[in-house]
Amino acid sequence: MTSKVLDLATVAHALIELRDAFLSYGKWEGINEQQQEFLNWYDLNHAEIKQLDSLEALASTSHVELNRFLTDHGFDEMFDQFDGIGVASILDILMEWASEGRVTEIIRTEPLAGKNFYGQKIPKDVSYPAFQVDADIYEVGYEHPLVRLRTKTGHSLWLMKADEPPSGLALNISAQALLHADRSKEPSWTGVVVPMLEIDTDGDVEWLLGMNDGEYYLEQIFQKFKLRANEKGARVKVATGMVFARAACGPIEVPYTFDDPFVGFFTQPGHDTLLLAAFWADTDSWRKPSGSLEDL
């Protein structure tokens, strides 16, 4: 199973920078329910996001300037030449554990029985808790303790076991719900053992394409997500880039696209309430047919 990532803070911060630098009017509008849910989240959190010192952004009409901004912060160039306005936002947090961990091994049972992974054991520190374990939080759909790893700078890394979490926007919304849920301390643990991590992948952000303010619409978007964690601490870096193009005229027209698995069925004329040949099409069946319809 592939790790899933998404950072909404850099997306929101990019929109804030774009508004401050170029687009001083208009309101962001979504073209589907998922975008509208993100914009509701944006309205609730954008004032606090503006206060974060771990974010930096640049808006420009020059792809050269934006690429230089990315490379100066350790990312590859991502912008091609464009007509419109581009913006990039970067998150960079380097943290050192409140108590340094000890290198150890983690041996999984099922489904990878006997496979060893490098891990880190963070001990209990009575004077300044290096970690906090909250009891199970059932009311938001999770059945495992929530662990908070503390750092010397006050940042925290929160972790919870999850068999297969949602992806995209739902990953962030459900995770943030944990921070607002009622939790009780679970004092019985004497330490925390966490795998060492290295993630370098792309964030799931294409569902934002088409979002607009009536004059400009989101034509391109990308997100690069990097994370490392070892016995000393962790660092996370995220770069989100966007290109907004001017709409030709009138409202933005974007087709409804079946870009997720879907259910289908048939009906016969005069029998619109009688279902025939129901199916669920996952991506394994998304391909050009090998022959003609007549030869099937």
Secondary structure, DSSP 8 states (H G I E B T S, - for coil): -------HHHHHHHHHHHHHHT--S---B-SSHHHHHHHHHHHHHHHHHTT-TTEEEEEES-HHHHHHHHHHTT--------SSEEEEEEEEEEEEBSS--EEEEEE--SSSTT-EEEEEEEE--SSS-SEEEE---GGGT--S-EEEEEBTTS-EEEE---SS---THHHHHHHHHHHHS---B-TT-SEEEEE-EEEEEE---GGGTT-B-SSEEEEEEEEEEEEEE-SSEEEEEEEEEEEEEE-SSSS--------S-EEEEEEETTEEEEEEEEEEE-GGG-S--SS-STT-
